[in-house]
Amino acid sequence: MLSSFKTIPTHMDYKGQKLAEQIFQGIILVSAVIGFIYGLSIQQFGWTVYIMLGGFTVSCLLTLPPWPMYRKNPLSWQPAVPETSGENRDKPQESQKKKKHK
Amino acid sequence: MNTVLSRANSLFAFSLSVMAALTFGCFITTAFKDRSVPVDIHVSKVMIKNVDDFTGPRERSDLGFVTFDISANLQPIFDWNVKELFLYLTAEYSTKSNALNQVVLWDKIVLRGDSTKLNLKDVKSKYFFFDDGNGLRANKNITLTLSWNVVPNAGILPLVMGSGHKSLAFPETYETAKSY
């Protein structure tokens, strides 16, 4: 079962990673500010913690799985350079890999 | 941050740091509050006996019995940083052999969410009021004060004394009761 987890694609490209990091930092900071103000107004610290946990869950859902918005700028790999005749067999497999990334 | 696990790691660590900052903020908003409220103590009956005290070094010591009423409104103390209050009633006096004696007679735990209006009548002391010797008989000035220990969610645990105390005097002879 573990091998089937490993085959799920989970990568993002670099701009996508930066976007994901900005998104979760923003969500957590906003939910922290909202939680602090709400807890201060009703004088219960428990609600601050609940709002923070809610922000944590939302940012988990938004940034952990690799949504398509994080894959907008894929890296353009160079085409493989054929060195020997043995490489010709590897080429069709590489082009298949490229299609899977896109 | 290429794998799910490293993203999850940085997300979780960031959340914990922000949570720690929020807890510090909670502490800072209530750190300098004055947590004292007025307290009303009445004493209805005082009695004294001279009994064997097996915990002390001498043969017989004075044992006092005090029955009291307490009323106080603790609502202003509870804010978002207070988890519970530990109340205790202290008797403070001086005798010939010791300059300062303090004995805790009674205590109570008030949790957040419990009723905060304290209105107790005819309460007997929970703990023995033994004196270190025979200094309670005919002692004119014994001061009862109610103090509390504030247990916070985050920060320091201050000991606060309620404003309001009651002075009482013990009777001259043993085994007799003095009613107020």
Interface residues (C-beta under 8 A of the other chain):
Chain A: T10 H11 M12 Q17 A20 E21 F24 Q25 I28 L29 A32 G35 F36 G39 L40 I42 Q43 Q44 F45 T48 V49 M52 F56 S59 C60 T63 L64 P65
Chain B: M1 N2 T3 V4 R7 A8 S10 L11 F12 F14 S15 V18 M19 A21 L22 G25 C26 T29 F78 D79 W80 N81 N153
